[in-house]
Amino acid sequence: MTSYRLLLVDDDEQVCLSLGRNLERRGYEVTIAENGFEALSLIERDRFDIVVSDLVMRRPDGLGILQRSKELRPETPFIILTGFGDLDSALQALRLGADDYVNKPCDADELSEHIERCVQKQEMLLKLMRTLGEQEELLRETHHRVKNDFLMINGLVNLQMARVDTEHDRALFQAMKSRIHVFALVHEYLQRSEDNRRVEVVPFLRDLCHRVTENYHSARVRVNVVADSSAATLIADMAAALGIVVNELVANSLMHAFTEEEEGSITVRIGEAEEGYRIVISDDGRGMPEGFDIEHSETLGFRLVTALMNQLRGTFGYEGEGGSTFRLLVPRSNRYEGNFLQ
């Protein structure tokens, strides 16, 4: 049996000495505290593998020791010793974080079984937490490497662009670069995320719009992101799909809404509604051609918008007065009907 460091607390000196000696014979390293103040002093300056405390003592009683112990050492198992008539107090102790309780009078054999069970359960929990921590770190490293891979692909696209002769072909490569940036940015946010699964919508779209503007070298057009709420999050697949949608719409305004001599502005508004997240992308440019229908457009960008909004189970629409306005509604969901990041 492993030699555990045990703190035994009881204001009955005879019980403490007798139970302590019997536990030491079973291999435990026992420290005795004969009142709550002494117990709290020991807990504050030392670490124990387990604390065993009587419930009914002069204050601080067992509940007071339990509360302070869990504040200082939440990982340390705590067993309450209680009389048969104190079941309600024992249940209260469990609600406050006690790991187990044993009815008094008890012998060392019975108490030892409870101690072994509590400590082994705690060791398994700590091992599981370490394993999860290692997996999370591995996942962050994976996101970091994937992000770098996308950036390397982007660099290769840049090299190929240098050998392209026509404006039409350069525009195609530029659109490809912008889409690659979306996926790199998703993995950058996943790498920084606490749970490695969800992306914060507002900072993600703000960074995305900034990078789209840089990619199209559009210093004359301001792109503003306005948010009513900063709490919105999306699972990674949905964030990638929405990122592509926003990328296509903002890029379309940067390329076509203004002439080379004109200055203008594009605004991306993000808000929450009962149905999900509302995103409005508007510009003060020339607007789309008369008769424009986003759902039947033949351009790749708008075909992507239509397909991805359907996969997101969202809705979208276009208004063409005083520029272009695209209204998107993305539902809250933990499922995505596409396969961007699978």
N, C-alpha and C positions, 0 to 999 in steps of 0.2 A: 504494500500500500504506500502511496505517495505521502510524504510528510508535509502536511498542510500547516500553515501558520494560522492559528485560531485565536480569536478574542472571545473570551467567555465573560459575560456580564451578569451578575446576580448580587443583590444586597444581602442575601443569606450566606454568611461566610462558610458555614458547614457544607451547604450544597455546592458552593463554588469549589472548595478544596477537594471534596469527595469526587465530584464529577470531573474536575480538572485532572486529578491524579489518574482516574480510570481512562480518560481520553489520552493522556500521555502514554499510558501502557500500550495503547493501540497505535502509537506512532505519531500522534499529533504534537506539534509544538504549541503549547497552550500559554497564553497570557491572560491573567485574571484581572478584572476590574470589579470592585465591590460597590460601586455606585455609578450613576449616570455621568457625573462630572469627570470622574477618572476615565470612564470609557470614551467620552468625547475628546478628552485630551490625547488619549492614545491614538484614536482614529485620525485626529488632525495632524499628528506628526509621524505616523507610521502606516505601513500597508499590511493588511492581513488578507489571507486567502478566503476567510469567511468570518462573519461575526455571529455569535449566538448570544441572545440577550433575553433575560426575563422581561415579561411585559409589565407587571405591577411592581413598581418601585417608587420611592420618593422622587420627585421631579429633579432633573429630567428623567422621565420613565422610559420604558422600552420604545414607545412610539416616538418620543423626542429624539432618542438615539438613532432610531431607524431613519427618520427624516434627515437628520444631519449627516448620517453615514451615506445616504443616497445622494445628497448634494455634493459631498466631497469625493466619494468613490462609488459612483453608480454601478460600476461593473462588479463590485464585491457582493457576493451572496450574503443574505441576512436571514437568519432563522429566529423566530420568536418562540420563547418558552412561556406557556400560558396554562392556567388552571382549567379544570373541566368546566367551570362556570363562566369562563370568559370568552365564549365562542364569538360573541359579537365583536369584542375587542380584537380577537384574532383575525376576523374577517376584515375589520377596519385596517389592521396592519397589512394584510395582503393588498388591499386597495392602495395603500401608501407605498407599496413597492417591496414588501417582504417576499422572500422567495419560498418560504415554507413556515409551518408552525408545528410545534410538538407539545403535546399535553404533559403537564407535570402531575405527579412525579414521573420522571423517565430515567432509564438507566443508560449507561454509556453505549451499550450495543445498539439500542434503538436510535439514540441521537446520532451515532456514527453512521448508520444507514442513511439518515436524512442528510447529513453533511456530505457524504460521498455522492449522493444523488444530485444535490445542489451544485457542488463544485464541478462535477463532471458535465452537468448541463451547461454551466457557465463556460467551461473550457471548450465545449463543442460550439457554443455561440460565438466565442471569441475567434475560434478557428474559422468558422463560417464567415465572420466579418472580415478577417484577414484575407480569406479567399476572394470574397466579393470585392474588397479593395484592390487586390491584385488584378482581378478581371476588369474592374473599372479603369485602372491605370493602363492595362493592355488595350482596352477599347479606345481610350484617349490617344494612345500612341498610334493605333490603327487609323483613327480619324486624321491625325496629324500627317501620317504618311500618305493617305489618300488625297488629302488637300494638296500636298506637295506634288503628287503625281499629276493632278489636274493642272497645277501651275506649270509643270514641265511640258504637258501637252500644249498648254497655251503658248509656251516659248517656242515649241516646234511650229505652231501655227504662225507665229510672228516671222520665223525664218522663211516659211513658205510664202508668206505675204510679200516678202522682199523680192520674190521672183515673179510676182503677178503683174501683168501689163495693163489690164483694163480696170476702169473704175467699178464696173459691174462685179468683176471677180473679187476685187478688194473689198467691196461691200459684203459679199458672201462670207469671206474669211473674217471680216470684222464682226458679223453677226454670230459666227461660230465662236469667236473669242468671248463675246459677251455671255453666251450661254454656258461656256465652260466655267467662267467666273462664278456663275450662280452655284454650281455644284461645289466648287472649291470653297465658297463662302459658307455653304451649309455645313460642310465638314469642319470648317474653322469654328463655327458656333457650337457644333456638337462636341468638339474637343474642349471647349470652355464650359460647357453645360455641366451642371451638378449631376444630372441623371443620365447624360449621354444619349438621350432619346428625343428630347424636345428642343425646339428652337424658339427664342424670344422674337416675336414677330416685328415689333417696332424697331429695335436696333438693327435687326437683320435687314429689313427693307430700307432703312436709312443708309446703311453701308452699301447695299446693293445699288440704290439709286446713285450714290456718289460714284461707284465704280463704273456704272453704265455711262454716266456723264464723262468720266475720264476716258473711257474706251472710245467714245465718239468725238473726243476732242472738242466738246461743245461749250466753250467758255462764254459764249454770248447768251446762252439760255440757262436760267436758274432753275434748279430742281429742288423743291422744298418738300419735306416730309412732315406732316402735321398729325399728331396722335392725340385722341381723346383718352386713351388708356394705355398704360405701359405694361399691363399684366398679361396680355394675350400671348399664348404659346401654341405651337403646332408640332405634331409629330414630324420627324425628319422628312418622310416621304411627302407629306402635305406641304411642308415648307419649301421643298425643292420644286414641286409643281407650281405653287403660288409664286415662287421666285422667278420661274421661267415666264409665267403670265405677266407679272409686273415688268420684267425685263423687256418683253416684246412690246408692251404698250408704251413704256417710257422711251425705248429706242425708236419706236415708230414716230413719236412726237418730235424727238430730237432730229430725226432725219428729214421729216416731211412737213412738219407743222409750220416751219419758218423758212424764209429765204436766207441766203448766206449773209445778207446785210441786216436782217431783222434781229432785234433782241426780243426775248420773250420769257415766259415762265411756265413751268410744269409743277403742279401740286399733287402730292399723293397724301390723301387723308385716310387715316386708319381709326376705326371706331368699333365698339362692341354693340351688338344688338341681341335681342332675345334668341334669334335664330342662329347667330354665329358672329363672324367678324365682317364688318363692312369696309370695303376699300374703294375709294373714289379717286380716279386718276384723270386730271383735267389739265388742259393747256389753253392758252389764249391766242393760239395760232389760227391758221386759215381754215381748219376743219377738214373733214374727209370729203371726197367727191360726192356729188348729189346722187342719191340712190344707194349709198353704201350700206351693205348688210354684212355685219361682222360674221354671222353664222354661215354665210355663203361666199365669203371672200376666198379667192384662189391663192393668195399669198401664203407662204409657209408660216410667217409669224402669226397671222390671224387664225390659220388652221390649227396651230399649236395652242393658241388661247382657247379656241372652241373645244378641242379634244381634252385639254387639261381641266378646264372648268367642269366638263361633264364627268371626268374621273373624280374630281373633288366633290361631286354632287352639289355644286354651287350654281348660282345664277349670275348672269351678267347682261348688261345692256349698254346701248350707245345713245348719246344725245349730241347733236351737232350745232347747237346755237352758241355763237360767240366763241368758237373754238371746238375742241373735242372733249367729251366727258365720257369715261367708261366707268360704270358702276358694277362692282363685284360683291357678291355675298358668299362667304366661305363658311360652311357649317362647322361647329365644333365636333370633332370626331377623333377616335383613336384608330380608325381604319382608313386606308387609302385604296382606291380601286385600281390604281396603276401599279407600276413596278420600277419607278425611277431608281430607288436605292436598294433594290432586291438583287 
